[in-house]
Amino acid sequence: AYQAADTQQSELPWQSWQGLSVAVWQGQRILLANQKVKSLPRLMKKVAIDFLIIENDAVTTLAPLLDRFEVKQLVIGASNSKALVKKLQQEASLHRLCHHALWYQGALVVTQ
């Protein structure tokens, strides 16, 4: 489980939505895909999120998510296969999306 890196080490208040998990921490909107995403609903407009976290090989491509969400930072977790990590990094680069792969870059430290 993801935890806030503050002094209390409190669990984030995750809410389930369409097979994804959503949380807000210190004003930052976080979307977590940690299980296979079968289909996503159509949205009237793109929803802005600060962090998109991909774990457990939950997606094979970023396209359906990027069609629906305006993502500031992609975090590719260490539970993904290395082949998928490389694929998602390449796809993120093509979309000029800021990304961080834990396999290669280690922990992501977020400061405000």
Number of C-alpha atoms within 10 A of each C-alpha: 6 10 12 13 12 7 6 8 10 11 12 15 11 17 11 11 10 11 15 17 17 19 16 15 13 7 8 11 16 20 24 20 19 19 15 14 16 9 9 13 8 10 10 7 10 14 12 13 18 17 20 23 20 24 20 16 22 19 20 13 14 16 13 15 16 16 13 17 18 17 21 14 17 22 20 24 20 18 15 20 14 14 9 17 24 16 15 22 20 14 15 20 12 9 12 9 17 14 20 20 22 16 16 12 8 11 13 10 6 6 5 3
